[in-house]
């Protein structure tokens, strides 16, 4: 599992993010404080505080992870 910080501070970003990660067969979780939601759920995402960075847990390894990181570039927060 890999964890990265992302920013989803607009409705368009949320829609594009969900469309992008829904193409993958493995799980993604968004963690904000004590809440953990399915990152493929638009309704779930809108229940979070989107004004702050959110932790994204990616449940995969290896070459698939490289593909995911390429798709996530527009949402990543540099650390």
Biopython code that builds the backbone (N, CA, C, O; Angstrom):
import numpy as np
from Bio.PDB.StructureBuilder import StructureBuilder

atoms = [
    (1, "UNK", "N", (0.846, -1.192, 0.000)),
    (1, "UNK", "CA", (0.000, 0.000, 0.000)),
    (1, "UNK", "C", (0.880, 1.239, 0.000)),
    (1, "UNK", "O", (1.897, 1.295, 0.691)),
    (2, "UNK", "N", (0.480, 2.222, -0.775)),
    (2, "UNK", "CA", (1.177, 3.509, -0.865)),
    (2, "UNK", "C", (0.211, 4.605, -0.417)),
    (2, "UNK", "O", (-0.977, 4.553, -0.734)),
    (3, "UNK", "N", (0.717, 5.596, 0.317)),
    (3, "UNK", "CA", (-0.106, 6.730, 0.732)),
    (3, "UNK", "C", (0.485, 8.015, 0.169)),
    (3, "UNK", "O", (1.682, 8.269, 0.302)),
    (4, "UNK", "N", (-0.373, 8.830, -0.468)),
    (4, "UNK", "CA", (0.033, 10.130, -1.004)),
    (4, "UNK", "C", (-0.981, 11.170, -0.558)),
    (4, "UNK", "O", (-2.102, 10.829, -0.179)),
    (5, "UNK", "N", (-0.592, 12.435, -0.602)),
    (5, "UNK", "CA", (-1.529, 13.508, -0.284)),
    (5, "UNK", "C", (-2.011, 14.129, -1.576)),
    (5, "UNK", "O", (-1.227, 14.404, -2.484)),
    (6, "UNK", "N", (-3.334, 14.348, -1.646)),
    (6, "UNK", "CA", (-3.925, 14.943, -2.846)),
    (6, "UNK", "C", (-4.792, 16.135, -2.455)),
    (6, "UNK", "O", (-5.154, 16.317, -1.293)),
    (7, "UNK", "N", (-5.107, 16.929, -3.454)),
    (7, "UNK", "CA", (-6.003, 18.067, -3.275)),
    (7, "UNK", "C", (-7.160, 17.919, -4.259)),
    (7, "UNK", "O", (-6.951, 17.755, -5.461)),
    (8, "UNK", "N", (-8.382, 17.979, -3.732)),
    (8, "UNK", "CA", (-9.597, 17.910, -4.552)),
    (8, "UNK", "C", (-10.460, 19.119, -4.213)),
    (8, "UNK", "O", (-11.535, 18.981, -3.630)),
    (9, "UNK", "N", (-9.978, 20.312, -4.584)),
    (9, "UNK", "CA", (-10.610, 21.546, -4.131)),
    (9, "UNK", "C", (-11.619, 22.140, -5.110)),
    (9, "UNK", "O", (-11.981, 23.310, -4.988)),
    (10, "UNK", "N", (-12.082, 21.339, -6.088)),
    (10, "UNK", "CA", (-13.149, 21.819, -6.976)),
    (10, "UNK", "C", (-14.011, 20.639, -7.419)),
    (10, "UNK", "O", (-13.573, 19.489, -7.385)),
    (11, "UNK", "N", (-15.228, 20.936, -7.829)),
    (11, "UNK", "CA", (-16.155, 19.891, -8.273)),
    (11, "UNK", "C", (-15.589, 19.172, -9.494)),
    (11, "UNK", "O", (-15.667, 17.947, -9.582)),
    (12, "UNK", "N", (-15.020, 19.921, -10.434)),
    (12, "UNK", "CA", (-14.449, 19.301, -11.627)),
    (12, "UNK", "C", (-13.290, 18.370, -11.282)),
    (12, "UNK", "O", (-13.152, 17.296, -11.868)),
    (13, "UNK", "N", (-12.456, 18.790, -10.325)),
    (13, "UNK", "CA", (-11.350, 17.940, -9.905)),
    (13, "UNK", "C", (-11.859, 16.629, -9.318)),
    (13, "UNK", "O", (-11.297, 15.568, -9.590)),
    (14, "UNK", "N", (-12.911, 16.694, -8.519)),
    (14, "UNK", "CA", (-13.474, 15.481, -7.911)),
    (14, "UNK", "C", (-13.996, 14.555, -8.999)),
    (14, "UNK", "O", (-13.708, 13.358, -8.983)),
    (15, "UNK", "N", (-14.763, 15.095, -9.949)),
    (15, "UNK", "CA", (-15.314, 14.261, -11.031)),
    (15, "UNK", "C", (-14.203, 13.623, -11.860)),
    (15, "UNK", "O", (-14.259, 12.429, -12.154)),
    (16, "UNK", "N", (-13.206, 14.399, -12.235)),
    (16, "UNK", "CA", (-12.098, 13.868, -13.035)),
    (16, "UNK", "C", (-11.291, 12.834, -12.265)),
    (16, "UNK", "O", (-10.860, 11.830, -12.832)),
    (17, "UNK", "N", (-11.088, 13.075, -10.977)),
    (17, "UNK", "CA", (-10.351, 12.144, -10.124)),
    (17, "UNK", "C", (-11.072, 10.795, -10.062)),
    (17, "UNK", "O", (-10.455, 9.750, -10.270)),
    (18, "UNK", "N", (-12.373, 10.819, -9.778)),
    (18, "UNK", "CA", (-13.144, 9.568, -9.674)),
    (18, "UNK", "C", (-13.140, 8.832, -11.013)),
    (18, "UNK", "O", (-12.976, 7.612, -11.040)),
    (19, "UNK", "N", (-13.317, 9.541, -12.110)),
    (19, "UNK", "CA", (-13.269, 8.903, -13.432)),
    (19, "UNK", "C", (-11.913, 8.261, -13.692)),
    (19, "UNK", "O", (-11.842, 7.164, -14.247)),
    (20, "UNK", "N", (-10.838, 8.933, -13.295)),
    (20, "UNK", "CA", (-9.487, 8.430, -13.546)),
    (20, "UNK", "C", (-9.197, 7.166, -12.740)),
    (20, "UNK", "O", (-8.668, 6.197, -13.284)),
    (21, "UNK", "N", (-9.537, 7.164, -11.443)),
    (21, "UNK", "CA", (-9.176, 5.992, -10.635)),
    (21, "UNK", "C", (-10.164, 4.842, -10.787)),
    (21, "UNK", "O", (-9.841, 3.707, -10.437)),
    (22, "UNK", "N", (-11.350, 5.108, -11.296)),
    (22, "UNK", "CA", (-12.334, 4.035, -11.486)),
    (22, "UNK", "C", (-11.899, 3.043, -12.561)),
    (22, "UNK", "O", (-12.451, 1.946, -12.648)),
    (23, "UNK", "N", (-10.927, 3.411, -13.370)),
    (23, "UNK", "CA", (-10.416, 2.513, -14.413)),
    (23, "UNK", "C", (-9.551, 1.399, -13.835)),
    (23, "UNK", "O", (-9.272, 0.414, -14.519)),
    (24, "UNK", "N", (-9.122, 1.546, -12.575)),
    (24, "UNK", "CA", (-8.268, 0.543, -11.939)),
    (24, "UNK", "C", (-9.122, -0.422, -11.114)),
    (24, "UNK", "O", (-10.141, -0.034, -10.543)),
    (25, "UNK", "N", (-8.688, -1.693, -11.063)),
    (25, "UNK", "CA", (-9.475, -2.736, -10.389)),
    (25, "UNK", "C", (-9.225, -2.839, -8.889)),
    (25, "UNK", "O", (-9.966, -3.538, -8.197)),
    (26, "UNK", "N", (-8.221, -2.177, -8.376)),
    (26, "UNK", "CA", (-7.918, -2.293, -6.949)),
    (26, "UNK", "C", (-8.536, -1.142, -6.166)),
    (26, "UNK", "O", (-9.140, -0.239, -6.744)),
    (27, "UNK", "N", (-8.379, -1.182, -4.840)),
    (27, "UNK", "CA", (-9.058, -0.235, -3.959)),
    (27, "UNK", "C", (-8.240, 1.019, -3.686)),
    (27, "UNK", "O", (-7.010, 0.994, -3.654)),
    (28, "UNK", "N", (-8.961, 2.111, -3.491)),
    (28, "UNK", "CA", (-8.402, 3.395, -3.078)),
    (28, "UNK", "C", (-9.238, 3.887, -1.903)),
    (28, "UNK", "O", (-10.467, 3.838, -1.955)),
    (29, "UNK", "N", (-8.582, 4.361, -0.841)),
    (29, "UNK", "CA", (-9.288, 4.934, 0.300)),
    (29, "UNK", "C", (-8.826, 6.371, 0.498)),
    (29, "UNK", "O", (-7.639, 6.671, 0.371)),
    (30, "UNK", "N", (-9.761, 7.254, 0.806)),
    (30, "UNK", "CA", (-9.422, 8.621, 1.196)),
    (30, "UNK", "C", (-9.556, 8.725, 2.702)),
    (30, "UNK", "O", (-10.558, 8.296, 3.276)),
    (31, "UNK", "N", (-8.542, 9.297, 3.343)),
    (31, "UNK", "CA", (-8.528, 9.425, 4.789)),
    (31, "UNK", "C", (-8.445, 10.902, 5.154)),
    (31, "UNK", "O", (-7.504, 11.599, 4.775)),
    (32, "UNK", "N", (-9.447, 11.364, 5.896)),
    (32, "UNK", "CA", (-9.481, 12.743, 6.359)),
    (32, "UNK", "C", (-9.874, 12.715, 7.825)),
    (32, "UNK", "O", (-11.029, 12.466, 8.170)),
    (33, "UNK", "N", (-8.887, 12.974, 8.687)),
    (33, "UNK", "CA", (-9.155, 12.871, 10.120)),
    (33, "UNK", "C", (-9.490, 11.438, 10.485)),
    (33, "UNK", "O", (-8.705, 10.527, 10.219)),
    (34, "UNK", "N", (-10.651, 11.232, 11.094)),
    (34, "UNK", "CA", (-11.036, 9.872, 11.489)),
    (34, "UNK", "C", (-11.926, 9.195, 10.455)),
    (34, "UNK", "O", (-12.382, 8.073, 10.672)),
    (35, "UNK", "N", (-12.178, 9.864, 9.335)),
    (35, "UNK", "CA", (-13.042, 9.308, 8.298)),
    (35, "UNK", "C", (-12.229, 8.616, 7.212)),
    (35, "UNK", "O", (-11.228, 9.150, 6.733)),
    (36, "UNK", "N", (-12.667, 7.432, 6.833)),
    (36, "UNK", "CA", (-12.072, 6.687, 5.725)),
    (36, "UNK", "C", (-13.208, 6.354, 4.761)),
    (36, "UNK", "O", (-14.181, 5.701, 5.141)),
    (37, "UNK", "N", (-13.080, 6.802, 3.520)),
    (37, "UNK", "CA", (-14.142, 6.542, 2.546)),
    (37, "UNK", "C", (-13.548, 5.951, 1.267)),
    (37, "UNK", "O", (-12.354, 6.089, 1.001)),
    (38, "UNK", "N", (-14.388, 5.302, 0.496)),
    (38, "UNK", "CA", (-14.006, 4.746, -0.800)),
    (38, "UNK", "C", (-13.750, 5.906, -1.757)),
    (38, "UNK", "O", (-14.640, 6.723, -1.994)),
    (39, "UNK", "N", (-12.543, 5.982, -2.307)),
    (39, "UNK", "CA", (-12.185, 7.100, -3.174)),
    (39, "UNK", "C", (-12.919, 7.076, -4.511)),
    (39, "UNK", "O", (-12.884, 8.061, -5.249)),
    (40, "UNK", "N", (-13.577, 5.973, -4.834)),
    (40, "UNK", "CA", (-14.330, 5.881, -6.089)),
    (40, "UNK", "C", (-15.772, 6.362, -5.916)),
    (40, "UNK", "O", (-16.563, 6.314, -6.857)),
    (41, "UNK", "N", (-16.108, 6.824, -4.712)),
    (41, "UNK", "CA", (-17.463, 7.277, -4.411)),
    (41, "UNK", "C", (-17.530, 8.812, -4.408)),
    (41, "UNK", "O", (-17.009, 9.467, -3.505)),
    (42, "UNK", "N", (-18.173, 9.359, -5.422)),
    (42, "UNK", "CA", (-18.298, 10.826, -5.500)),
    (42, "UNK", "C", (-19.042, 11.359, -4.271)),
    (42, "UNK", "O", (-18.632, 12.359, -3.681)),
    (43, "UNK", "N", (-20.119, 10.699, -3.894)),
    (43, "UNK", "CA", (-20.888, 11.149, -2.719)),
    (43, "UNK", "C", (-20.028, 11.097, -1.453)),
    (43, "UNK", "O", (-20.092, 11.997, -0.615)),
    (44, "UNK", "N", (-19.239, 10.057, -1.323)),
    (44, "UNK", "CA", (-18.352, 9.948, -0.169)),
    (44, "UNK", "C", (-17.337, 11.073, -0.121)),
    (44, "UNK", "O", (-17.082, 11.640, 0.941)),
    (45, "UNK", "N", (-16.760, 11.398, -1.261)),
    (45, "UNK", "CA", (-15.759, 12.468, -1.327)),
    (45, "UNK", "C", (-16.368, 13.799, -0.908)),
    (45, "UNK", "O", (-15.740, 14.570, -0.183)),
    (46, "UNK", "N", (-17.598, 14.073, -1.365)),
    (46, "UNK", "CA", (-18.225, 15.344, -1.015)),
    (46, "UNK", "C", (-18.615, 15.425, 0.461)),
    (46, "UNK", "O", (-18.992, 16.495, 0.939)),
    (47, "UNK", "N", (-18.531, 14.308, 1.189)),
    (47, "UNK", "CA", (-18.806, 14.342, 2.627)),
    (47, "UNK", "C", (-17.567, 14.775, 3.421)),
    (47, "UNK", "O", (-17.650, 15.003, 4.628)),
    (48, "UNK", "N", (-16.424, 14.888, 2.744)),
    (48, "UNK", "CA", (-15.173, 15.289, 3.405)),
    (48, "UNK", "C", (-14.948, 16.795, 3.304)),
    (48, "UNK", "O", (-15.585, 17.478, 2.503)),
    (49, "UNK", "N", (-14.038, 17.296, 4.123)),
    (49, "UNK", "CA", (-13.614, 18.694, 4.055)),
    (49, "UNK", "C", (-12.584, 18.814, 2.933)),
    (49, "UNK", "O", (-11.424, 18.444, 3.111)),
    (50, "UNK", "N", (-13.002, 19.325, 1.792)),
    (50, "UNK", "CA", (-12.132, 19.370, 0.619)),
    (50, "UNK", "C", (-11.233, 20.603, 0.585)),
    (50, "UNK", "O", (-10.478, 20.791, -0.370)),
    (51, "UNK", "N", (-11.305, 21.432, 1.604)),
    (51, "UNK", "CA", (-10.443, 22.612, 1.633)),
    (51, "UNK", "C", (-9.031, 22.261, 2.115)),
    (51, "UNK", "O", (-8.117, 23.077, 2.003)),
    (52, "UNK", "N", (-8.856, 21.057, 2.646)),
    (52, "UNK", "CA", (-7.559, 20.615, 3.164)),
    (52, "UNK", "C", (-7.041, 19.455, 2.317)),
    (52, "UNK", "O", (-7.816, 18.779, 1.640)),
    (53, "UNK", "N", (-5.724, 19.226, 2.356)),
    (53, "UNK", "CA", (-5.184, 18.036, 1.672)),
    (53, "UNK", "C", (-5.773, 16.762, 2.291)),
    (53, "UNK", "O", (-6.088, 16.720, 3.481)),
    (54, "UNK", "N", (-5.912, 15.738, 1.466)),
    (54, "UNK", "CA", (-6.489, 14.463, 1.894)),
    (54, "UNK", "C", (-5.479, 13.364, 1.608)),
    (54, "UNK", "O", (-4.812, 13.383, 0.574)),
    (55, "UNK", "N", (-5.364, 12.403, 2.525)),
    (55, "UNK", "CA", (-4.490, 11.250, 2.298)),
    (55, "UNK", "C", (-5.214, 10.230, 1.435)),
    (55, "UNK", "O", (-6.368, 9.891, 1.695)),
    (56, "UNK", "N", (-4.529, 9.742, 0.404)),
    (56, "UNK", "CA", (-5.065, 8.707, -0.472)),
    (56, "UNK", "C", (-4.244, 7.442, -0.275)),
    (56, "UNK", "O", (-3.038, 7.438, -0.524)),
    (57, "UNK", "N", (-4.889, 6.365, 0.172)),
    (57, "UNK", "CA", (-4.243, 5.067, 0.300)),
    (57, "UNK", "C", (-4.507, 4.274, -0.971)),
    (57, "UNK", "O", (-5.657, 4.057, -1.353)),
    (58, "UNK", "N", (-3.432, 3.843, -1.622)),
    (58, "UNK", "CA", (-3.529, 3.079, -2.871)),
    (58, "UNK", "C", (-3.162, 1.642, -2.545)),
    (58, "UNK", "O", (-2.045, 1.371, -2.104)),
    (59, "UNK", "N", (-4.086, 0.724, -2.756)),
    (59, "UNK", "CA", (-3.885, -0.674, -2.376)),
    (59, "UNK", "C", (-3.385, -1.497, -3.551)),
    (59, "UNK", "O", (-4.100, -2.347, -4.082)),
    (60, "UNK", "N", (-2.131, -1.227, -3.953)),
    (60, "UNK", "CA", (-1.481, -2.016, -5.011)),
    (60, "UNK", "C", (0.029, -1.846, -4.898)),
    (60, "UNK", "O", (0.520, -1.015, -4.135)),
    (61, "UNK", "N", (0.744, -2.640, -5.661)),
    (61, "UNK", "CA", (2.211, -2.606, -5.645)),
    (61, "UNK", "C", (2.736, -2.678, -7.082)),
    (61, "UNK", "O", (1.966, -2.895, -8.018)),
    (62, "UNK", "N", (4.043, -2.497, -7.251)),
    (62, "UNK", "CA", (4.717, -2.764, -8.513)),
    (62, "UNK", "C", (4.354, -1.851, -9.663)),
    (62, "UNK", "O", (4.149, -0.651, -9.484)),
    (63, "UNK", "N", (4.277, -2.439, -10.850)),
    (63, "UNK", "CA", (4.092, -1.655, -12.076)),
    (63, "UNK", "C", (2.729, -0.961, -12.110)),
    (63, "UNK", "O", (2.597, 0.108, -12.705)),
    (64, "UNK", "N", (1.718, -1.558, -11.478)),
    (64, "UNK", "CA", (0.408, -0.909, -11.429)),
    (64, "UNK", "C", (0.499, 0.423, -10.694)),
    (64, "UNK", "O", (-0.169, 1.390, -11.061)),
    (65, "UNK", "N", (1.326, 0.467, -9.659)),
    (65, "UNK", "CA", (1.496, 1.689, -8.875)),
    (65, "UNK", "C", (2.052, 2.822, -9.741)),
    (65, "UNK", "O", (1.646, 3.975, -9.592)),
    (66, "UNK", "N", (2.974, 2.496, -10.637)),
    (66, "UNK", "CA", (3.538, 3.505, -11.535)),
    (66, "UNK", "C", (2.443, 4.104, -12.425)),
    (66, "UNK", "O", (2.408, 5.315, -12.642)),
    (67, "UNK", "N", (1.556, 3.254, -12.934)),
    (67, "UNK", "CA", (0.453, 3.720, -13.779)),
    (67, "UNK", "C", (-0.467, 4.652, -13.000)),
    (67, "UNK", "O", (-0.902, 5.684, -13.511)),
    (68, "UNK", "N", (-0.757, 4.276, -11.758)),
    (68, "UNK", "CA", (-1.637, 5.092, -10.916)),
    (68, "UNK", "C", (-1.001, 6.449, -10.640)),
    (68, "UNK", "O", (-1.671, 7.478, -10.727)),
    (69, "UNK", "N", (0.277, 6.456, -10.312)),
    (69, "UNK", "CA", (0.947, 7.713, -9.981)),
    (69, "UNK", "C", (0.943, 8.668, -11.171)),
    (69, "UNK", "O", (0.862, 9.883, -10.990)),
    (70, "UNK", "N", (1.029, 8.134, -12.375)),
    (70, "UNK", "CA", (0.970, 8.967, -13.581)),
    (70, "UNK", "C", (-0.408, 9.625, -13.693)),
    (70, "UNK", "O", (-0.506, 10.809, -14.015)),
    (71, "UNK", "N", (-1.465, 8.863, -13.430)),
    (71, "UNK", "CA", (-2.841, 9.371, -13.505)),
    (71, "UNK", "C", (-3.097, 10.405, -12.401)),
    (71, "UNK", "O", (-3.865, 11.346, -12.599)),
    (72, "UNK", "N", (-2.456, 10.229, -11.243)),
    (72, "UNK", "CA", (-2.707, 11.092, -10.087)),
    (72, "UNK", "C", (-1.926, 12.405, -10.105)),
    (72, "UNK", "O", (-2.169, 13.266, -9.260)),
    (73, "UNK", "N", (-0.999, 12.581, -11.043)),
    (73, "UNK", "CA", (-0.143, 13.774, -11.053)),
    (73, "UNK", "C", (-0.895, 15.101, -10.893)),
    (73, "UNK", "O", (-0.428, 15.960, -10.144)),
    (74, "UNK", "N", (-2.047, 15.310, -11.566)),
    (74, "UNK", "CA", (-2.732, 16.614, -11.415)),
    (74, "UNK", "C", (-3.278, 16.862, -10.006)),
    (74, "UNK", "O", (-3.606, 18.000, -9.670)),
    (75, "UNK", "N", (-3.380, 15.831, -9.186)),
    (75, "UNK", "CA", (-4.011, 15.960, -7.861)),
    (75, "UNK", "C", (-2.992, 15.916, -6.728)),
    (75, "UNK", "O", (-3.319, 16.276, -5.597)),
    (76, "UNK", "N", (-1.773, 15.486, -7.006)),
    (76, "UNK", "CA", (-0.767, 15.293, -5.961)),
    (76, "UNK", "C", (-0.298, 16.619, -5.371)),
    (76, "UNK", "O", (-0.202, 17.634, -6.062)),
    (77, "UNK", "N", (-0.012, 16.578, -4.088)),
    (77, "UNK", "CA", (0.599, 17.711, -3.392)),
    (77, "UNK", "C", (2.053, 17.354, -3.174)),
    (77, "UNK", "O", (2.358, 16.320, -2.579)),
    (78, "UNK", "N", (2.945, 18.191, -3.645)),
    (78, "UNK", "CA", (4.368, 17.918, -3.481)),
    (78, "UNK", "C", (4.738, 17.955, -2.011)),
    (78, "UNK", "O", (4.342, 18.858, -1.274)),
    (79, "UNK", "N", (5.507, 16.955, -1.601)),
    (79, "UNK", "CA", (5.888, 16.866, -0.187)),
    (79, "UNK", "C", (7.372, 17.051, -0.018)),
    (79, "UNK", "O", (7.876, 17.008, 1.104)),
]
sb = StructureBuilder()
sb.init_structure("model")
sb.init_model(0)
sb.init_chain("A")
sb.init_seg("    ")
for serial, (resi, resn, name, xyz) in enumerate(atoms, 1):
    if name == "N":
        sb.init_residue(resn, " ", resi, " ")
    sb.init_atom(name, np.array(xyz, "f"), 0.0, 1.0, " ", f" {name:<3s}", serial, name[0])
structure = sb.get_structure()
